[in-house]
């Protein structure tokens, strides 16, 4: 693996960064408060560590906006970390949302995808049941370890609707067993192998047609689950809280390396980059560009026949832009393809009246990423050209359609409606 490919390897960031929790003295109010204050001190230290790395040392093109977004991102990560790791219980599992229109926007998420996670342990057997929905790509992946600290993190088992159509076809009823060993009474269910010890399941629903494809409706249960659930105690409460502290520290370092990988290349083309533990089977191209209010950036790609591809703009917190209200992303189903088979995007502050407009959303410095899933041959590096906004039409094919303000309004309205259809706004 080259330096370019290994820079984002998960093992570079693994480590339990939280100190061991001391036993509390709960015989008095003062003792109980002292223990809780100690936990809070760890959290505040991690929060300050995160804020500094999100604010200090970056290009200053959009510093004021970046600072507002850094503070918001910190709160979003706390929101996600609490849901996915503090509330998580191996014996009483539940899917936690990893991506949404707001509140949760974790590590370069795709606007096409609804992400969920749940932590597991090989001491137990789990079963997933419910409706698969009809998202273009439905993928389940089990990883050794937990994403909150990345200790021992590696891919163990992957299932998707392309390789397992008999179990995960659009519109089907789902029955999946997750266990350390294959059950003798598996029947017609799909089996996914779990590693020894702790692991984590990630569910990804990638939508191609936002206005017609249906979301999944799934439930996960531990097979031998008993009631009532175990209450918090000295063995569970500190460990769960430390997961949140670890998440803030470890993923801050991962975030930093990720954004640096976007800024490392340019301005003429975007090279491939490997993101271990990401969307399995996908080729990633992360880059960046600068665009002033009177400029435009023309970005050109040629798809080699991928089952799915998309592109989206991101800001300096590794979050996507407000795609539910702005034209900041496109996928294979949405993008206009020119007669020569190439796809040309125009990134700018104001609407140039063309089909594939990427809204810079008031930013000079934009991160951009392309995902190509199951491309039969490696796609060529996306090419970028910065030009005066007034010259854009001259660089596009003569038969490029025009998009009126009324048509753009309808397109943006459809994006917002799709957020509700795909259950991107609930949590």
C-alpha positions in Angstrom: 0.0 0.0 0.0 1.4 3.4 -1.0 1.8 6.3 1.4 -1.1 7.9 -0.3 -3.3 4.9 0.3 -2.1 4.2 3.9 -2.4 7.6 5.4 -6.0 7.0 6.2 -5.5 3.5 7.5 -7.5 3.0 10.7 -4.6 1.6 12.6 -2.9 5.0 12.5 -5.6 6.3 14.8 -6.4 3.4 17.1 -6.0 3.7 20.8 -8.0 4.0 24.0 -7.4 7.6 24.9 -9.5 7.8 28.1 -7.9 7.3 31.4 -9.1 4.5 33.7 -12.1 5.5 35.7 -11.5 5.5 39.4 -14.0 3.9 41.7 -16.5 6.4 43.0 -17.4 7.1 46.6 -21.2 7.3 46.5 -21.7 7.5 50.3 -22.4 11.2 50.1 -23.5 13.9 47.8 -20.0 15.3 47.7 -18.5 11.9 46.8 -21.0 11.3 44.0 -20.5 14.8 42.6 -16.7 14.4 42.7 -16.9 11.2 40.6 -19.3 12.8 38.1 -17.1 16.0 37.9 -14.1 13.7 37.1 -16.0 12.2 34.2 -17.0 15.7 33.0 -13.4 16.9 33.1 -12.4 14.1 30.7 -15.1 15.1 28.4 -14.3 18.8 28.5 -10.6 18.0 27.8 -11.6 16.0 24.8 -13.9 18.7 23.6 -11.2 21.3 23.7 -8.8 19.0 22.0 -11.3 18.5 19.2 -12.1 22.2 18.8 -8.5 23.2 18.5 -7.8 20.6 15.8 -10.9 21.7 13.9 -10.0 25.4 14.0 -6.2 25.9 14.3 -3.8 25.5 11.4 -6.3 25.4 8.4 -6.3 27.7 5.4 -8.1 31.0 6.4 -10.3 31.4 3.3 -13.5 31.0 5.3 -12.2 31.2 8.9 -15.3 32.8 10.5 -17.7 30.4 8.9 -15.3 27.5 9.7 -15.3 28.5 13.4 -19.1 28.5 13.6 -19.3 25.2 12.0 -16.5 23.7 14.1 -18.4 24.4 17.3 -21.6 23.0 15.8 -19.8 19.9 14.6 -18.5 19.3 18.1 -22.1 19.2 19.4 -23.1 17.0 16.5 -20.4 14.5 17.4 -21.4 14.4 21.0 -25.0 13.8 19.8 -23.9 10.9 17.7 -21.5 9.5 20.2 -24.1 9.5 23.0 -26.6 7.7 20.8 -24.3 5.2 19.3 -21.9 4.4 22.2 -23.1 5.7 25.6 -26.6 4.4 25.2 -25.4 1.2 23.5 -25.8 -2.1 25.2 -24.6 -5.4 23.8 -27.5 -7.3 25.4 -30.2 -4.8 24.2 -29.0 -3.6 20.8 -30.6 -0.8 18.8 -29.7 0.9 15.5 -28.2 4.4 15.9 -28.3 6.9 13.1 -24.9 7.9 11.8 -26.1 10.5 9.2 -29.0 12.9 8.9 -29.9 16.3 7.4 -28.6 17.9 10.6 -27.6 17.1 14.1 -25.5 14.1 12.8 -23.0 14.6 10.0 -20.2 12.1 10.7 -17.0 11.8 8.6 -17.6 12.6 5.0 -21.1 11.2 4.7 -22.9 10.9 1.3 -26.1 12.8 0.8 -27.4 9.7 -1.0 -26.9 7.4 2.0 -28.7 6.7 5.3 -26.2 5.2 7.7 -26.9 3.3 10.9 -24.6 1.5 13.4 -25.0 -0.9 16.3 -22.3 -2.3 18.5 -22.2 -6.1 19.1 -20.3 -8.8 21.0 -19.6 -12.4 20.2 -21.0 -13.5 23.6 -24.4 -13.0 21.9 -26.4 -14.0 18.8 -28.4 -11.3 17.0 -31.2 -11.3 14.5 -32.3 -8.6 12.1 -35.8 -8.7 10.7 -38.1 -6.3 8.8 -38.5 -4.7 5.4 -35.4 -4.2 3.2 -36.8 -1.2 1.3 -35.6 -0.4 -2.2 -32.5 1.8 -2.0 -30.3 1.2 -5.0 -27.4 -0.2 -2.8 -28.1 -1.8 0.5 -25.0 -2.9 2.4 -24.3 -4.4 5.8 -20.8 -4.7 7.1 -19.4 -6.1 10.3 -16.1 -4.7 11.6 -14.0 -6.0 14.4 -13.7 -3.5 17.3 -15.7 -0.3 17.7 -15.5 2.9 15.5 -15.4 5.1 18.7 -11.8 4.0 19.4 -10.8 2.0 16.2 -9.0 -0.6 18.4 -8.5 -3.7 16.2 -10.8 -2.2 13.6 -11.0 -4.3 10.4 -13.7 -5.5 8.0 -15.0 -9.0 8.8 -18.2 -9.7 6.9 -20.0 -7.8 4.1 -23.4 -8.4 2.6 -25.3 -6.4 -0.1 -28.2 -6.7 -2.5 -25.9 -7.3 -5.5 -24.0 -10.3 -4.0 -26.9 -11.7 -1.9 -30.0 -10.8 -4.0 -31.9 -13.8 -2.7 -31.8 -12.2 0.8 -31.6 -8.5 0.1 -33.6 -7.9 -3.0 -35.5 -4.6 -3.2 -38.9 -5.0 -1.5 -38.0 -8.2 0.3 -38.5 -9.2 3.9 -35.2 -9.5 5.7 -34.0 -12.1 8.1 -30.3 -12.0 9.1 -28.5 -13.9 11.9 -25.3 -12.4 13.3 -23.2 -14.8 15.4 -19.7 -16.1 16.0 -20.4 -19.5 14.5 -23.0 -20.5 11.8 -26.2 -21.7 13.5 -27.2 -25.3 12.8 -30.9 -24.1 12.5 -30.2 -21.2 10.2 -32.9 -22.1 7.7 -33.4 -19.6 4.9 -31.9 -16.7 6.9 -28.7 -14.9 5.8 -25.8 -15.5 8.2 -23.2 -12.9 8.9 -20.1 -14.0 10.8 -19.0 -11.9 13.8 -15.4 -11.8 15.1 -14.4 -12.8 18.6 -15.1 -10.1 21.1 -16.6 -6.6 20.4 -17.7 -5.7 16.9 -19.8 -3.2 15.1 -22.4 -3.4 12.3 -22.8 -0.6 9.8 -25.9 -0.4 7.6 -25.7 1.7 4.4 -28.7 2.5 2.2 -27.5 4.4 -0.9 -30.4 5.9 -2.8 -30.2 6.4 -6.6 -33.7 7.8 -7.2 -34.5 9.9 -4.1 -38.2 10.3 -5.1 -39.2 6.7 -5.6 -36.9 4.3 -3.6 -38.2 3.3 -0.2 -36.3 3.2 3.1 -35.8 0.0 5.1 -37.7 -0.6 8.3 -35.5 -3.0 10.3 -35.2 -4.2 13.9 -32.3 -5.9 15.6 -32.8 -8.2 18.7 -30.4 -10.2 20.8 -31.7 -13.8 20.5 -31.6 -14.6 24.3 -32.6 -11.1 25.4 -34.1 -11.0 28.9 -36.2 -8.3 30.6 -35.8 -6.0 32.4 -32.6 -4.7 30.9 -29.6 -4.3 33.2 -29.2 -1.0 35.0 -26.1 1.1 34.9 -23.4 0.1 37.4 -19.7 0.5 38.1 -18.9 -2.0 35.3 -21.0 -0.4 32.6 -21.4 3.4 33.2 -17.7 4.4 33.1 -17.0 2.2 30.1 -19.9 3.7 28.1 -18.9 7.2 29.0 -15.3 6.5 28.0 -16.5 5.5 24.5 -17.7 9.1 24.0 -14.4 10.6 25.1 -12.5 8.2 22.8 -14.8 9.1 19.9 -14.1 12.8 20.2 -10.3 12.3 20.4 -9.7 9.5 18.0 -12.0 10.7 15.3 -10.7 14.2 15.6 -7.3 12.8 14.5 -9.0 10.8 11.7 -10.9 13.9 10.6 -7.7 15.9 10.5 -6.0 13.4 8.3 -9.0 13.1 6.1 -9.3 16.8 5.4 -5.6 17.0 4.8 -5.9 14.3 2.2 -8.4 16.5 0.3 -6.1 19.6 0.5 -3.0 17.7 -0.6 -4.0 17.6 -4.3 -5.1 20.0 -6.9 -5.9 22.2 -8.5 -6.1 20.5 -11.9 -7.3 17.0 -11.0 -8.4 14.7 -8.1 -6.5 11.4 -7.6 -7.8 8.3 -6.0 -7.6 7.8 -2.2 -8.2 4.7 -0.1 -10.4 5.1 3.0 -10.2 1.8 4.9 -13.5 0.7 6.6 -15.6 2.9 4.3 -18.2 1.9 1.7 -16.8 -1.6 0.6 -16.3 -1.9 -3.1 -16.0 1.8 -3.7 -13.3 3.9 -5.4 -12.9 7.3 -3.8 -11.5 10.6 -5.3 -11.2 13.3 -2.6 -10.1 16.8 -3.6 -10.7 20.5 -3.2 -11.0 23.7 -5.1 -11.2 27.5 -4.5 -13.9 29.5 -6.1 -14.5 33.3 -5.6 -18.0 34.8 -6.1 -17.2 35.9 -9.7 -15.7 32.5 -10.6 -16.8 29.0 -11.5 -15.1 25.6 -11.4 -15.9 23.2 -14.2 -15.4 19.6 -13.1 -15.4 16.8 -15.6 -15.7 13.0 -15.2 -16.4 10.0 -17.3 -18.2 7.0 -15.7 -16.8 3.6 -16.7 -20.1 1.8 -15.9 -20.3 1.8 -12.1 -23.4 0.4 -10.5 -23.6 3.7 -8.6 -21.6 6.9 -8.4 -22.0 10.3 -6.8 -20.2 13.5 -6.0 -20.8 16.1 -3.2 -19.3 19.2 -1.8 -18.1 19.2 1.8 -16.8 21.8 4.2 -13.8 21.9 6.6 -15.5 19.8 9.3 -15.7 16.8 6.9 -19.5 17.4 6.7 -21.5 17.6 3.5 -23.2 21.0 2.8 -26.9 21.5 3.3 -27.8 19.2 0.4 -31.5 19.1 1.5 -31.8 22.8 0.6 -28.9 23.4 -1.8 -27.8 21.9 -5.1 -24.6 20.5 -3.5 -24.6 16.9 -4.7 -25.4 14.6 -7.6 -25.5 10.9 -8.2 -25.7 8.6 -11.3 -29.5 8.9 -11.5 -29.6 12.7 -11.1 -26.7 14.1 -13.2 -27.1 15.3 -16.8 -24.8 13.3 -19.1 -23.5 15.1 -22.2 -23.7 13.5 -25.7 -20.0 12.6 -25.5 -20.6 10.4 -22.4 -18.9 12.8 -20.1 -20.5 14.5 -17.1 -19.6 18.2 -16.5 -20.4 20.0 -13.2 -20.3 23.7 -12.6 -19.4 24.8 -9.0 -20.2 28.5 -8.3 -21.7 30.8 -5.7 -24.6 31.8 -7.9 -26.8 29.7 -10.1 -25.3 29.5 -13.7 -28.6 28.0 -15.0 -27.1 24.6 -16.0 -28.2 21.1 -15.0 -25.2 20.0 -12.9 -24.8 23.0 -10.6 -22.8 22.5 -7.4 -23.7 25.4 -5.0 -20.6 26.6 -3.2 -22.9 27.9 -0.4 -20.9 31.0 0.2 -17.6 29.2 0.6 -14.3 30.0 -1.1 -12.6 26.7 -0.2 -14.7 23.6 -0.9 -13.9 20.0 -0.4 -15.2 17.6 -3.0 -15.4 13.8 -3.2 -16.4 11.3 -5.8 -17.5 7.7 -5.1 -17.7 5.0 -7.8 -19.2 1.7 -6.6 -18.2 -1.4 -8.5 -16.6 0.4 -11.4 -15.6 -2.3 -14.0 -12.4 -0.4 -14.7 -10.8 2.4 -12.7 -12.4 5.8 -13.5 -10.1 8.5 -14.7 -9.2 11.2 -12.2 -11.8 14.0 -12.2 -10.5 17.1 -13.9 -11.0 20.7 -12.7 -10.8 24.1 -14.4 -11.4 27.5 -12.7 -12.8 30.2 -15.0 -14.7 33.5 -14.8 -18.3 32.8 -14.1 -19.3 34.7 -17.2 -17.3 32.2 -19.4 -19.0 29.0 -18.2 -21.3 28.5 -21.1 -18.5 28.7 -23.6 -16.8 25.7 -21.9 -19.9 23.5 -22.0 -21.3 21.6 -25.0 -23.5 23.8 -27.1 -26.5 21.5 -26.5 -26.3 21.8 -22.6 -29.8 22.5 -21.4 -30.8 25.6 -19.4 -32.4 25.5 -16.0 -34.7 28.3 -15.2 -35.1 29.7 -11.6 -38.6 28.1 -11.5 -37.1 24.7 -12.5 -34.3 25.1 -9.9 -36.9 25.8 -7.2 -38.8 22.6 -8.0 -35.5 20.6 -8.0 -34.6 22.0 -4.6 -38.1 21.4 -3.2 -37.9 17.8 -4.3 -34.6 17.4 -2.4 -36.2 18.6 0.8 -39.2 16.3 0.2 -36.8 13.3 -0.3 -35.2 13.9 3.1 -38.5 13.1 4.7 -39.3 10.2 2.3 -35.9 8.6 3.0 -36.3 9.2 6.8 -33.2 11.4 6.8 -34.8 13.9 9.1 -36.0 11.7 11.9 -34.0 10.3 14.8 
